[in-house]
């Protein structure tokens, strides 16, 4: 029974260190309590060493205090477009207009959420859990205060606060790609950049809109990070395969 419990506790360890630590504990004949504290101390020591680098700090703070607000805004935008599409008049012109708006909003959410998950997993893999907790913090706080109503003709529709988390499934796909070292492809970069460009370019004509456009481009730093990795990958490929 103690052996099973120790194996469960050892799941906290990285796979590359798990067998070595379990082997040392088995040879020393440590008790259940000693094994638990030994594994916990090893995990805490590894996490402490990770946080000595700039990578986990950048991934956690940049995601939690910048990207998460953009993700929540895109999630609410998709929900609002879906409600308008459902309650709108059944005419082809109106349906096609809302369908285009909904598609572009979905592509913007995909670009921001997928690239954020990819960047978090790629920049600091071992502290990914902390980056995700900090990212969800503002969403959980806004969940308690959320109250958004959509007025459409004679209907007043209150959106559910769960719409704030619509970005999570797309972000999970990005995390999966980052953890499995997906090679950045150049053909993916237009899919991440163009949907936001189609929204931001018309906004440049307003008086105070350029500042909004600039801040939006800053919040999209995970997309630019992916673009930079894609060009870096092409450069390395050309250097490794000279003519």
C-alpha positions in Angstrom: 0.0 0.0 0.0 2.8 2.4 0.9 4.4 1.7 -2.5 1.2 2.7 -4.3 0.9 5.9 -2.3 4.6 6.8 -3.0 4.0 6.2 -6.7 1.0 8.6 -6.7 3.0 11.2 -4.9 5.8 10.8 -7.4 3.5 12.0 -10.1 4.5 15.5 -9.0 7.9 14.8 -10.3 9.0 15.3 -13.9 9.1 12.0 -15.8 12.9 12.3 -16.4 13.5 12.5 -12.6 10.7 10.2 -11.3 12.5 6.8 -11.7 15.7 8.0 -10.2 14.1 9.5 -7.1 11.9 6.4 -6.6 14.9 4.2 -7.0 16.8 6.1 -4.3 13.9 6.0 -2.0 13.5 2.3 -2.5 17.1 1.6 -1.8 17.1 3.7 1.4 14.0 2.0 2.7 12.4 5.3 3.6 9.0 5.3 5.2 5.9 6.8 3.7 6.2 10.1 5.5 9.9 10.4 4.7 9.2 9.6 1.0 6.4 12.2 0.9 8.6 15.0 2.4 11.6 14.0 0.3 9.6 14.2 -2.9 7.9 17.4 -1.9 11.3 19.0 -1.1 12.6 17.9 -4.4 9.6 19.4 -6.3 9.9 22.7 -4.4 13.6 22.9 -5.0 13.1 22.4 -8.7 10.4 25.0 -8.8 12.6 27.5 -6.9 15.4 27.0 -9.4 13.0 27.6 -12.3 11.9 30.9 -10.9 15.5 32.2 -10.8 15.1 32.7 -14.6 13.3 35.5 -16.3 11.1 33.1 -18.4 8.5 32.1 -15.8 8.1 35.7 -14.6 7.6 37.0 -18.1 5.2 34.2 -19.1 3.1 34.5 -15.9 2.9 38.3 -15.6 2.5 39.0 -19.4 -0.3 36.5 -19.7 -2.1 37.4 -16.5 -2.1 41.2 -16.8 -2.3 41.7 -20.6 -3.5 38.8 -22.7 -6.3 37.6 -20.4 -8.3 40.8 -20.8 -8.1 40.5 -24.6 -9.3 36.9 -24.3 -12.2 37.8 -22.2 -13.2 40.6 -24.5 -13.1 38.3 -27.5 -15.1 35.7 -25.7 -17.9 38.2 -24.9 -17.8 39.5 -28.5 -18.4 35.9 -29.9 -21.3 35.4 -27.4 -22.9 38.7 -28.4 -22.6 37.9 -32.1 -24.1 34.5 -31.5 -27.1 36.0 -29.7 -27.7 38.6 -32.5 -27.5 35.8 -35.1 -30.0 33.7 -33.2 -32.5 36.5 -32.6 -31.9 38.4 -35.9 -34.3 38.5 -38.8 -34.2 35.6 -41.2 -33.0 37.4 -44.3 -30.0 36.4 -46.3 -28.3 39.8 -46.3 -28.5 40.1 -42.5 -27.5 36.5 -41.9 -24.5 36.7 -44.1 -23.4 39.9 -42.4 -23.6 38.4 -38.9 -22.0 35.2 -40.1 -19.0 37.1 -41.4 -18.8 39.1 -38.1 -19.0 35.8 -36.1 -16.4 34.1 -38.2 -13.9 37.0 -37.8 -14.5 37.1 -34.0 -13.9 33.4 -33.8 -10.7 33.7 -35.7 -9.6 36.5 -33.5 -10.3 34.4 -30.4 -8.5 31.5 -31.9 -5.4 33.6 -32.7 -5.2 35.1 -29.2 -6.1 32.0 -27.2 -4.0 29.5 -29.2 -1.0 31.7 -29.4 -1.2 32.5 -25.7 -1.3 28.8 -24.7 1.6 28.1 -27.1 3.7 30.9 -25.8 3.1 29.9 -22.1 4.1 26.3 -22.8 7.1 27.3 -25.0 8.6 30.0 -22.8 8.4 28.3 -19.4 7.1 24.7 -19.5 7.9 23.8 -15.9 6.0 26.7 -14.5 3.0 26.4 -16.9 0.7 25.6 -14.0 1.4 28.9 -12.3 1.0 30.8 -15.5 -2.4 29.3 -16.1 -3.5 30.0 -12.5 -2.5 33.7 -12.8 -4.2 33.9 -16.2 -7.5 32.5 -14.8 -7.3 34.9 -11.8 -8.8 38.0 -13.6 -11.4 35.7 -15.3 -12.6 34.3 -12.0 -12.7 37.8 -10.5 -14.8 39.1 -13.4 -17.0 36.0 -13.2 -18.4 37.3 -9.9 -19.0 40.8 -11.2 -20.2 39.9 -14.7 -23.4 41.5 -15.9 -23.7 42.1 -19.6 -27.1 42.5 -21.4 -27.6 42.5 -25.1 -30.6 44.6 -26.3 -32.1 43.3 -29.6 -35.4 44.7 -30.8 -37.7 44.1 -27.9 -35.5 41.4 -26.3 -33.2 41.9 -23.4 -30.8 39.0 -23.1 -28.4 38.6 -20.2 -25.2 36.7 -21.1 -24.0 34.0 -18.8 -20.8 34.7 -17.0 -19.4 31.4 -18.2 -18.8 33.1 -21.6 -15.7 34.6 -20.1 -14.0 31.2 -20.3 -14.8 30.4 -24.0 -11.1 30.9 -24.7 -10.0 27.9 -22.6 -10.6 25.1 -25.2 -8.6 26.9 -27.8 -5.9 27.7 -25.3 -5.6 24.0 -24.4 -4.8 23.2 -28.0 -2.1 25.9 -28.0 -0.6 24.4 -24.8 -0.6 21.0 -26.3 1.2 22.3 -29.4 3.8 24.1 -27.2 4.4 21.1 -24.9 5.0 18.8 -28.0 7.4 21.3 -29.6 5.3 22.1 -32.6 7.5 23.6 -35.3 6.2 27.1 -36.1 5.0 27.2 -39.7 5.0 30.4 -41.7 1.6 29.6 -43.2 0.1 29.8 -39.8 1.1 33.4 -39.2 -1.5 35.0 -41.5 -4.2 33.1 -39.7 -3.1 34.7 -36.5 -2.5 38.2 -37.7 -5.0 38.9 -40.5 -8.2 38.6 -38.4 -7.0 41.4 -36.1 -5.7 43.5 -38.9 -9.1 43.5 -40.5 -10.5 44.9 -37.3 -7.8 47.4 -36.4 -7.1 49.0 -39.8 -10.5 50.8 -40.1 -10.0 52.0 -36.5 -7.0 54.1 -37.4 -9.2 56.8 -38.8 -10.6 57.8 -35.4 -9.2 60.6 -33.2 -8.2 58.4 -30.3 -8.3 55.1 -32.0 -4.5 54.8 -32.8 -3.8 54.4 -29.1 -6.3 51.6 -28.9 -4.8 49.9 -31.9 -1.3 50.2 -30.4 -2.4 48.7 -27.1 -4.2 45.9 -29.0 -1.0 45.1 -30.9 0.9 45.0 -27.6 -1.6 42.6 -26.1 -1.1 40.3 -29.1 2.5 39.7 -28.1 2.0 35.8 -28.2 1.1 36.1 -31.9 4.2 38.1 -32.6 6.2 35.6 -30.6 4.9 32.8 -32.9 5.8 34.9 -36.0 9.3 35.4 -34.7 9.7 31.7 -34.0 8.5 30.9 -37.5 11.0 33.2 -39.2 13.7 31.9 -36.9 12.9 28.4 -37.9 13.1 29.3 -41.6 16.5 30.9 -41.0 17.9 27.9 -39.2 16.6 25.6 -41.9 18.4 27.7 -44.6 21.6 27.7 -42.6 21.6 24.0 -42.1 20.9 23.3 -45.8 23.3 25.6 -47.7 23.1 25.6 -51.5 
